[in-house]
Amino acid sequence: MEIINELPQKLELEYPCKWCYKIVAYERAGIEIAAMEIFMERNYALNPSNTSKSGKYISMNLELLVHNEDERTYFYETLKAHPHIKMVL
């Protein structure tokens, strides 16, 4: 929920729309495996993002077309629960 002019407002999106998840893990291969397992029937783009200063974590941006809020939330929760994934933003 965003706060605009001190009043909480829900983010309004028009579906279908492209959505980007920033995925954090210990290694790139883990993110690639998770994406293949979760999105095997979907088109998606997976691009490198950042590596932590210590080199312990790597992040990648996963972009795909989502058709509604339930689908967007489902993908977020599924990514977050995957054993190779540390965090999803």
C-alpha positions in Angstrom: 0.0 0.0 0.0 1.4 3.4 -1.0 0.9 6.5 1.1 0.0 9.5 -1.0 -0.8 12.8 0.6 -0.7 11.1 4.0 -3.6 8.8 3.0 -3.1 5.1 2.4 -4.1 4.1 -1.1 -4.1 0.8 -2.8 -1.9 0.5 -5.9 -4.2 0.4 -8.9 -3.1 -1.6 -11.9 -4.7 -2.3 -15.3 -4.4 -6.0 -16.1 -2.9 -7.7 -18.0 0.3 -5.9 -17.3 4.1 -6.6 -17.2 5.3 -7.1 -13.6 8.8 -7.4 -12.3 9.9 -9.4 -9.3 13.3 -8.8 -7.8 14.6 -12.1 -6.6 17.4 -12.5 -4.1 19.3 -15.8 -3.6 22.7 -17.2 -2.8 23.5 -18.1 -6.4 22.2 -17.4 -9.9 21.6 -21.0 -10.7 19.1 -21.2 -7.8 17.1 -18.4 -9.2 17.2 -19.9 -12.7 16.0 -23.3 -11.4 13.2 -21.7 -9.4 12.0 -19.7 -12.5 12.1 -22.8 -14.7 10.1 -24.8 -12.2 7.5 -22.2 -11.4 7.1 -20.6 -14.9 7.8 -23.6 -17.2 4.7 -22.9 -19.3 5.1 -19.1 -19.3 7.2 -16.6 -21.1 9.4 -14.6 -18.8 12.6 -12.6 -18.9 15.3 -13.1 -16.2 18.0 -10.5 -16.0 20.9 -10.0 -13.6 20.5 -7.1 -11.2 23.0 -6.8 -8.3 25.4 -8.7 -6.1 25.8 -7.8 -2.4 29.0 -6.1 -1.3 30.2 -9.3 0.4 29.2 -11.4 -2.6 27.0 -13.6 -0.4 23.7 -12.7 -2.3 22.8 -12.1 -5.9 19.6 -10.6 -7.2 17.9 -10.9 -10.6 14.8 -9.3 -12.1 12.1 -11.6 -13.4 9.6 -9.9 -15.6 6.4 -11.5 -17.0 2.9 -10.7 -18.0 0.3 -11.1 -15.2 -3.4 -11.3 -15.9 -4.8 -10.2 -12.5 -3.9 -9.5 -8.9 -4.5 -13.0 -7.7 -2.0 -14.3 -10.3 0.5 -11.6 -9.3 0.2 -12.5 -5.6 0.3 -16.2 -6.3 3.6 -15.9 -8.2 5.1 -13.7 -5.4 4.1 -16.3 -2.7 5.3 -19.2 -4.8 8.7 -17.6 -5.5 9.1 -16.6 -1.9 8.4 -20.2 -0.7 10.9 -21.8 -3.1 13.9 -23.3 -1.3 16.4 -21.7 -3.6 15.0 -18.2 -3.0 16.0 -16.0 -0.1 13.7 -13.0 -0.7 11.3 -11.6 -3.3 10.7 -7.8 -3.7 
